[in-house]
């Protein structure tokens, strides 16, 4: 014979959870969205740095890379550096 199982509800009426007001929820969600945006911007900045490093390696790669590719990579290094500085300036003013 198998033992009997029963479901027991955990209804402790003494500790009812405080519900958020709409204004509190809006503030919490806005703060969460701002944090996610900061994280996303950090990811973009990191990706730009990775592309810049990779482009620098290719631009200095010598004859193993076709001249057009080396030139494009050299210009990409300059562009990534400029874009990263612009991104940093914008972020420092707004966040």
C-alpha positions in Angstrom: 0.0 0.0 0.0 1.5 3.4 -1.0 1.5 6.3 1.4 -1.2 9.0 1.0 -0.1 12.3 -0.3 -1.9 15.6 0.3 -1.5 19.1 -0.9 -1.0 21.7 1.8 -1.5 25.4 0.9 0.9 27.9 2.3 -1.5 30.7 3.0 0.1 32.7 5.7 -2.2 35.7 6.0 0.1 37.6 8.4 2.7 38.3 5.7 0.8 39.6 2.7 3.2 40.9 0.0 3.1 44.6 -0.6 2.0 45.3 -4.1 3.8 48.0 -6.2 1.9 51.0 -7.1 1.9 51.9 -10.8 4.3 54.8 -10.2 6.7 52.5 -8.4 6.5 49.9 -11.1 7.2 52.6 -13.8 10.2 53.9 -11.9 11.5 50.3 -11.4 11.1 49.5 -15.1 12.7 52.7 -16.2 15.7 52.1 -14.0 15.9 48.6 -15.4 15.7 49.9 -18.9 18.5 52.4 -18.3 20.7 49.7 -16.8 20.1 47.5 -19.8 20.9 50.4 -22.2 24.2 51.0 -20.3 25.0 47.3 -20.6 24.2 47.3 -24.3 26.3 50.4 -24.9 29.2 48.7 -23.1 28.8 45.7 -25.5 28.9 48.0 -28.5 32.0 49.8 -27.2 33.7 46.4 -26.6 32.7 45.2 -30.1 34.2 48.4 -31.6 37.4 47.8 -29.8 37.6 44.2 -31.0 37.0 45.3 -34.6 39.6 48.0 -34.3 42.2 45.5 -33.0 41.4 43.0 -35.7 41.5 45.6 -38.4 44.9 46.9 -37.0 46.3 43.3 -37.2 45.2 43.0 -40.8 46.4 46.4 -41.8 49.8 45.5 -40.5 49.7 42.0 -41.9 52.0 42.7 -44.8 51.9 40.8 -48.1 49.7 38.0 -46.8 46.7 40.3 -47.3 45.8 41.9 -50.5 46.7 45.7 -50.7 43.0 46.7 -50.9 42.1 44.7 -47.8 45.0 46.2 -45.8 44.0 49.7 -46.9 40.4 49.1 -46.0 41.4 47.7 -42.6 43.7 50.7 -42.0 40.7 53.1 -42.7 38.5 50.9 -40.5 41.0 51.3 -37.6 40.7 55.1 -37.9 36.9 55.0 -38.2 36.5 52.7 -35.2 38.7 54.9 -33.1 36.7 58.0 -34.0 33.4 56.3 -33.5 34.4 54.9 -30.1 35.5 58.4 -29.0 32.2 59.8 -30.2 30.2 57.1 -28.4 32.2 57.8 -25.2 31.5 61.5 -25.4 27.8 61.0 -26.0 27.5 58.6 -23.1 29.4 60.8 -20.7 27.0 63.6 -21.4 23.8 61.6 -21.1 24.2 58.8 -18.6 
